[in-house]
Amino acid sequence: MALAQQADQRPEQMIRQSVDTLMSKIEGRKDYFKNNPDELEAVVDDSLENIADFRYIGASVMGRYFKNASPAQRSRFADVFRQTLIDTYAKGLVTFDYQDIRVLDNQSSRYEDQASVDMEVVASDGKIYPVSYSLRLGDGEWKVVNVIVNGINLGLTFRNQFDQAMRNQNRDYDAVIDNWAPEVGVDELEQGGNA
């Protein structure tokens, strides 16, 4: 039932519902979740489960290395990458000082099966940080495939980090996957970049 409803939703409705649900679960409980990160990660994982295409994102991050990876390595990287995204998102929710998160109604799309949904994170000091979700339609469902935070394209950043790790590890897929620890901190996201 929920999946059928999701297929009928516009991308911004899906993102808004997901954000609202997540925020309602953590509102007023930031300190609790700071001290119970495993519980927050479970809440974030549940929130992202039906809106993010982790396999697609993982393949995109692996970039040109994807085709030579074994199916087991592809699957393992998707799982490891998913966990690092959940960790990063959860950490940001309890460390970044925000007062409001707004999903905007200005969804745009270049193609029928692609969409972009913009959001604003309003910091406690009033500064606004733009967030843009890239989504694609597959099997009747909209799924997030990339995020740009304050001008920093996370998909591209992670792809560059994967590429550098492959170079550093002499193209040893298992070593790169075992040691995967992307570096994009809250400070870097606050400073922003060029999309």
Residue pairs with C-beta under 8 A, 6 or more apart in sequence:
2 50
3 50
3 141
6 14
6 50
6 141
6 142
7 140
7 141
7 142
9 17
9 142
10 107
11 107
11 115
11 117
11 133
11 135
11 142
12 103
12 104
12 105
12 107
12 117
14 51
14 142
15 51
15 103
15 117
15 119
15 133
15 135
15 144
16 103
18 47
18 48
18 50
18 51
19 101
19 103
19 119
21 47
22 43
22 44
22 47
23 101
25 43
25 47
26 33
26 40
26 43
26 93
30 93
30 94
33 39
33 40
33 43
33 90
33 93
33 94
34 94
37 90
37 91
37 94
40 90
40 93
40 94
41 86
41 87
41 90
43 90
44 86
44 89
44 90
44 93
45 82
45 86
48 54
48 85
48 86
48 89
48 144
51 142
51 143
51 144
52 85
52 143
52 144
52 145
53 136
53 138
53 143
53 144
53 145
54 78
54 81
54 82
54 85
55 78
56 136
56 138
56 143
56 145
57 78
57 81
57 85
57 144
57 145
57 146
57 155
58 74
58 77
58 78
58 81
58 82
59 66
59 74
59 78
60 145
60 146
60 155
60 159
61 77
61 81
61 155
61 158
61 159
61 162
62 69
62 74
62 77
62 159
62 162
63 159
63 162
63 163
64 163
65 162
65 163
65 166
65 171
65 173
66 74
69 77
69 173
70 173
73 173
73 174
73 177
76 177
77 173
77 177
77 180
80 177
80 180
81 158
81 180
84 180
84 181
84 182
88 182
88 184
91 186
92 186
92 189
95 186
96 121
96 123
96 186
96 190
97 123
97 124
97 125
98 121
98 122
98 123
98 124
99 122
99 123
99 124
100 120
100 121
100 122
101 119
101 120
101 121
101 122
102 119
102 120
102 122
103 117
103 118
103 119
104 117
104 118
104 119
104 120
106 118
107 115
107 116
107 117
107 118
108 115
108 116
109 115
109 116
112 137
113 136
113 137
113 138
114 134
114 135
114 136
114 137
115 134
115 135
115 136
115 137
115 142
116 132
116 133
116 134
116 135
117 132
117 133
117 135
118 130
118 131
118 132
118 133
119 130
119 131
119 132
119 133
120 128
120 129
120 130
120 131
121 128
121 129
121 131
122 128
122 129
123 129
129 149
129 150
129 189
129 190
129 192
130 148
130 149
130 150
130 151
131 147
131 148
131 149
131 150
132 147
132 148
132 195
133 144
133 146
133 147
134 144
134 145
134 146
134 147
134 148
134 155
135 142
135 143
135 144
135 145
136 142
136 143
136 145
137 143
145 155
146 153
146 154
146 155
147 154
147 155
148 154
148 195
149 189
150 189
150 190
150 191
150 192
150 193
151 192
151 193
151 194
151 195
152 184
152 188
152 189
152 192
152 193
152 195
153 193
153 195
154 184
157 182
157 184
158 182
158 184
161 182
161 183
162 176
162 180
165 176
165 179
165 180
166 172
166 173
166 176
169 175
169 176
169 179
